[in-house]
Amino acid sequence: LGLRLAPAGAGRGAPPPARTAATEEPHRSGGGPLIAALLALVLLAGVGVFVLATRGDDEPTQRADSTPTAEPTRESTPEPTPEEAETATPEPTETATAEPTGTPTPEPTPEDTPEAPQGEPDLQAAQAAQIEGYNARRAGDFQTALTKAQEAQKLCAGSKELSPCGYALFEEGAALVGLGQPEAAIPFFERRLNEFGDNESGEVRKALRDAKKAARGTAGPGAEPGPAGAASVRGPDKKRGPRGVRADRHRRRGHERP
């Protein structure tokens, strides 16, 4: 049967047959690859778990780092369409209200505007002052003559009576000539001529002419500028009456005009 029977004496007390290398080789060669494969699987599984764990920890960070921040977008105002532009409501314009124009008040003419009244004229007091001034000038007191002539004009208060108002104008001019101020006397002689006129003998025009010459320093022959000439001027409309009394050609209210 192919079985080798051991000798009878071999089973008892006989040592077991020695194992040879050929007998053990099949066992070693069969278990080694299996163990190696198991170790490889375990190693691969461990590596896979490690990789998965590491990758799971890194992905949130990478995702957080790589997540772009959304920039705010500017809202664009839509441009108006041609229809909207055409139908745009025009802004209301203010209607200028014309200011009421009042009827211009015409400026008063010299005729409409009389000179400001200087009070009621007192012709009697003015005549007395004018006569005092005349007598003072004839006596050579030109300062008193000037003061009285000015006083008489104030009392006339714009009156156009020749006596005493016209005479007072002449007396003021003659007093200024006596004080050595012929240039200042010229306006008073001119006013006397313009407002009251001259007398028949033309004494006012002559006094004005002499004052202008004296003002230029070229008094003509016969002119007596200064105190001597002023004192010698009798004044318009005056003449010597009998016994040295001055009589006027015109009488008013029974008073003599100097």
C-alpha positions, 0 to 999 in steps of 0.5 A: 500500500505504499506505507512504510512500516516502521520496525517493531522496535522502533515505536518503543523507546526509539527517538522520533525521527528527526525533522529535516529541512524538507519537512518544515519548509512547506509550513514556513512558506505558506504562513509568511505571505499571509502575514505580510499581506495582513501587515500591508493592509493594516499599514494601508488602513492606518495611512488612509485614516491618517490622510483622511484625518489630516485632510479633514482638518485642513479643508475648513481652513483652506475653505475659510481662507479661499472664500472670497469676500463679496464686495458691495456693489454700487447701485446704478441709477437707471438713466431716464429714458427719452420718454421720461426726459421728455415728460419731465415736469419743469420746475416752477419759475417765480413770476416777478411781481412788478413793483408798483411805480408811484407817480413821480413827484415833480420837483418844485420849481423856484416859483413853487418853492418860496424862500424860507420865511425868516419871521414876520418882517418889521419894517419900522425897526428895519428902517431905524436900523438902516438909518443908524447904519447910514449915519455911522458910515457917514461918520466913518464908523464902518463896523457899526454901519455893517452891524446895523445894515445886517440887522436891518436885513434880518428885520426885513425878513425877505421883504422886497420893500426898497426902503429900508430893505433895498437901502440896507443892502447898499449900506452893507456893501458900502460898509464893507468897502470902508473896512477894506473888503471891496471884493466882499462888497460886490455881491451886495451891490449886485443883489441891490441891482438885481432885486431892487434896481438902481436909482436915477443917478446910477449910484449903485452901478457906480459903487459896484464898478468902483468896488470891482476896480478896488478889488483888482487894485486898479481903481480908476481916476476919481474913485475913492476906495477904502474909508474915504470913498465909502464915507463919501458915498451918500447912497442911492435916492438920497439928497440933502434937504434944507438945513441939513435934513436928508429928504427922500424923494419918496415918502412912506407912512409919513417917515423920511427915507434916508 
